[in-house]
Amino acid sequence: MRLLSSMFCCVALILAGCDKGEPNATASAGGSGSGKSLTVGFSQIGAESSWRTAETNSIRSEAEARGIDLKFSDAQQKQENQIKALRTFVSQGVDAIVLAPVVKTGWEPVLREIKQAKIPVILVDRGVDVADDSLYATLIASDFVAEGRMAGEWLATKTNGKANVAQLEGTPGADPAIERAKGFLEAISKHPEMKIIKSQTGDFTRAKGKEVMEAFLKSPEGAEINAVYAHNDEMALGAIQAIEAAGKKPGVDVIVVSIDGVRDAFRAMIDGKLNCTVECNPLLGPAAFDAVAKAVKGEALPKKTIVQDKLYDQTTANVDIMTRKY
Ligand code: AHR
């Protein structure tokens, strides 16, 4: 009898708790009112570019605004560090994981473990190659092929379809490095007198972009280079330093096109040293946590949400810079 009455008390307490909207299994996005606040793990690639820092800040500030407990891990460009962080998030029992994957391949085993733990994964900025796309809930990213195509078409117009291009590639195996190369090649292939005569990774950093460009300019083909296509602004800004050090005028003797649209790129366009940049929006925090909110409630999400990008060149850079947010 005593057992029965204490069981009744427990049921009554649980029901009372539910009435007050207290914690339950299907939590809403942290701080939105109807459920417990969420704990979300965010595995970030690193801090190789100001673009990356802007993305980190966007995710951190959006988490804070929504009262989400964000567990942040910086992988310093290493996939193995990301995999370790993901396993730690699982052992911590996070409600969801936001992942910006450094490279495209090698994620299946860890994503399977996460799926078994019933934790939704939101991919931001870069995609992954997996046979089973149920291993992640959604991907929020730019169309990198379109970005490369836009850069290539702009360069073709600027050079009347004649250019000897030095390409600074992103991190080997990274989604944007692969796709931006593809889109650019697709665009310049329509112009028989446009060729990529040098191509090497600069790992998306300014320092490596400079180093690689210096080597390109000193190589036997160096004197022929009259255009640079960099997979991000950081590498373009490094290349600009190398071009100047070689006694040439970036933006004039060597046309420089790149991708990202960070504030420093707009400054370089105003100075006439960078010719154009294709925006790749890093402010993914709001969309990422909207997706988290839906995923934890088991709501359907589109497999991919494409972030719209736009090309900017020197003609309006001094006005555009005033409204740049990163
Ligand atoms: O994945 C997006 C790319 O990664 C950005 O273009 C670059 O700046 C960053 O490091």
Residues whose N, C-alpha, C, O or C-beta is under 5 A from the ligand:
A	BS01	AHR	E48 S49 W51 R52 D125 R126 P176 F204 H231 N232 I259 D260
